[in-house]
Amino acid sequence: MVDCANGSAYKVAPSALRELGAKVFEIGNQPDGLNINDNCGSTHPEALRKAVIEHKADLGIALDGDGDRAILVDAKGSVVDGDEMLFIIATARQDAGTLNGGVVGTVMSNFGLEQALQSREIPFMRTPVGDRHIHRALVENGWKLGGEASGHILCLDRTSTGDGIVSALQVLEVMVRSGKPLHELKSGMSKLPQTMINVPVSADGPGRMEKSARIQTAVRDIESKMNGQGRVILRPSGTEPLIRVTLEGQDAEDVQRLAEELAQIVRDELRDQEA
C-alpha cells in the first residue's frame, strides 16, 4: 500500500514498485495542485494504517509531498518511523558486512535507537536537526547511513540525497532477503517514551536560556533522576519563537511529568519581560 501524499512521487513510486514485482494499491495519488500532504503522506499516516489493514497488505509506504521522506506501516497497522528504519537497514548491513562505518542521527533521534545500535556495537553519532548536518557528518566520517525520525534517510551508497523511494526499498530488500515481516525486523529496537512541549518565548529567549542558572540546574536535576536511562533536550525552533522541551525516559508518566515541570520553568524564566 503506497500513500503518495498527492505529491511529486505519485506516478514514479507505484510504477517502480510494480516493476520490481510488488502488488501495489495506491492512495494519495490524485494531486490537484492544492491537496499535497493534505491529511495524507508521511505526516498523516492514519489513512495508510487503515488501508493496510483493509487490504491485508504486507506493509505500507507513506511518502511526503516532495518525495524525500518515507515512513512505513507494518501489516498490523503500526507506524515504523525513520529511527526504526535506520535500525533495520543498519543491522542488516552489519550482518552482511556492508555497513562500512556507523550511523548518523540527530539530537532528536530516539534514545532507543542509540541503545539498540550500541548493543550491536554499531557506532552512532548525533548532529543538529537537518539533513545537511547529517550529510556533512557522513562525508566527514566516511560513513554511508544516517537520517531522522521523520523518515528523511540518507543512503549515500545508493544516492546522494534523501529519497523516500530509495529509503523504502532498502527496508523492502531486508524483508525479501530475510523472509521476515516488518514488525519482526523492528522488534530488536525499543523506542523510549518521548514527550515534546513547545514553549512560546520572547525573541531573545533562546539566548537567555543559555544564561539561566535555574534552567540549567533543572536540566541537571532531571538528568540525574534519569540515571543515564533517558535524555533532556532543549532546542530553539528554527522558524518560530519557541523552545522545544523534549524528554525521553523509561517510564511514560515520569517523562510527561518531568517535561511539564521543566517546560514551566522555561516558561517562567523566558516569558516576555515586557508582558
NORZI-V430150 format. One line per field, one symbol per residue. ss: DSSP state (a for helix, b for strand, c for the rest). burial: # if it has 16 or more other ideal C-beta (glycine too) atoms within 10 Angstrom, else .. A space follows every 50 residues. Layout:
ss->???
burial->???
This chain:
ss->cbbccccccccaaaaaaaaccccccbbccccccccccccccccccaaaaa aaaaacccbbbbbccccccbbbbbccccbbcaaaaaaaaaaaaaaacccc ccbbbbccccaaaaaaaaaccccbbbbcccaaaaaaaaaaacccbbbccc ccbbbccccccccaaaaaaaaaaaaaaacccaaaaaaaccccbbbbbbbb ccccaaaaaaacaaaaaaaaaaaaaaccccbbbbbbcccccbbbbbbbbc caaaaaaaaaaaaaaaaaaaccccc
burial->##########..##.##....#..#####.#....##..######.###. ##....#.#######.########..#.################....#. ######.#######.##....#.####.#.#.###.##....######## ######.....###########.##......#..##..#.#####.#.#. #...##..#..#..#..##..#...#...#######....#########. ...###.##..##.###.##.....
